[in-house]
Amino acid sequence: MESTKNFVVQEFPSLGKRYMAMVFDGLIVMAIVFITASLVSDVELPGWVRGVIAFSAFFLYEPLMVSMGGTIGHRTNGLTVKQRNRPDRNLSFSRSFLRSMVKLTLGLPSFLTLLTNREKRALHDLATGSIVLYR
């Protein structure tokens, strides 16, 4: 942040930067699912239990990491996810989970608001009161 007279100029992460974080996180989730599947492959488990284990990684990675300030993809790209009205605070797990579900439901179109929003907030950020900032 740099100060100019009576106001603060803040630069927000671009669509490209956020997309790179998302791609990196996608690779991490795939690796977690693959490793988890390999670890339980020799264990006698019903198919539905295997599905729950695999999808747990898929559905819990992002909310858990965002509730701690950002995913590995965010951190690798120098980003963090915070509460918009309290940028010194992380999102709660429940708010992070909701953010993740909105993002998953809407997919890439959720990011289109970055192009018209001064703070470059995606629809999932607007819906949950979050903001992505540089760390």
N, C-alpha and C positions, 0 to 999 in steps of 0.2 A: 504494500500500500504506500502510495506517496501522497503527501499533502500538498494541495495547491490552494493558497489563500485560506478561504473559509470552508472548503469542502475537501473530502477525501476521494481520490480516484482509485478504484479497485478494478483490477483485471481479473476476469473470471475464465475458467478453463474452456477451451474451444470444444466444438463437437468432435473434432478429430482426436483430441487428447482423451476425451471421455470414451470415445469409441475404442481407442487402443486399450484403455483400462478394461472395458467390457470384454474385448476379445481375449486378453490375457486371463481374465477371470474365467471365461468359458473353457480355456485350456486347463486351468487348474481344477475346475469342477469335473471335467472329463477324466483327468488323472485320478482324482479322489474316488470317483465312481469305479474306475478300472481297478485301482488298488484294492478298494473295499471288496469288489466282486471277486478278485483273486484270493483275498484273505479268507473269504467265507465259502469258496468253491469246494473245499474238502469237508465242510461241515454239513451234517444232515439238517437241512432247513426246508420248510415248505416254501413253495415258490412265492407266495404272497409276502413272506418275511423277507426274502431276498429283495423283492421289489421295494418294500418299505425301507430297507437299509440303503439301497441304491438311491432312491428318491429323497431320502433324508439329507444326503449330501447335497443333492441338487437344490432342495428347497431351504436348507438351513445355512449353507455357506455364506451367501450374501447378507442376509439379515443379521447373522451373528457377527460377521466382520464389520458391517456398517455400524452396528451398535457400539463397536469399539473404535470408531473413527474412520473406517474405510476398509475396503477389501485389499488384498495383496495387489491387485491391478491398480487400484487407486494409489496406493503407496508407491508402487513402482513408477508411476507417472507423476509423482509429486503432488497428489491430490488428497483431499480429505472431505468427508461428508459431515456436516454439522446441522444443528437446528438454525433455521434462518433468523429467528427472532433472538436467539442466544448462541451466536457463533463460537462461543467458548465451550459449548456443550455438545456432546454426542447425542444422537437419536436414541430413544429407548428401543429395546428389542421389538416391542409390539409395533412401534412406528416404522422401524426398519423392515419388519416383516411385511407390513402393509405396502411400503414403498416398493419392495421387491415384487410383490404380487401385482401391483399396478403396472410396473415396468414389464413384467413377464406377460401380462394380459395384453397390453397395448403394443409391445414389441418396439421396433425401430421408430414407428410414428410418434412414440412418446417423446422422442428427442427433437422433433420438428420445432417445438417452441423455443429451443435454444437459438434459433435463427432470428426470432423476433423479440426475445425477452432480454432486457438490458443486463440482468444478472445471469443470463444463460441457464435458466432453470428449465428442466424437462418437465413434462406433465406429471411424472411420478414425484418430482420435487415439489411442484405446486400443490399436488394433492396431499402431501404429507408434511409440509412446512420445512422441508430440508433444502440445503444449498450445498453445492460442491465448490470448494475453494482450493486454492493452492496452499500447500502446507507451509 
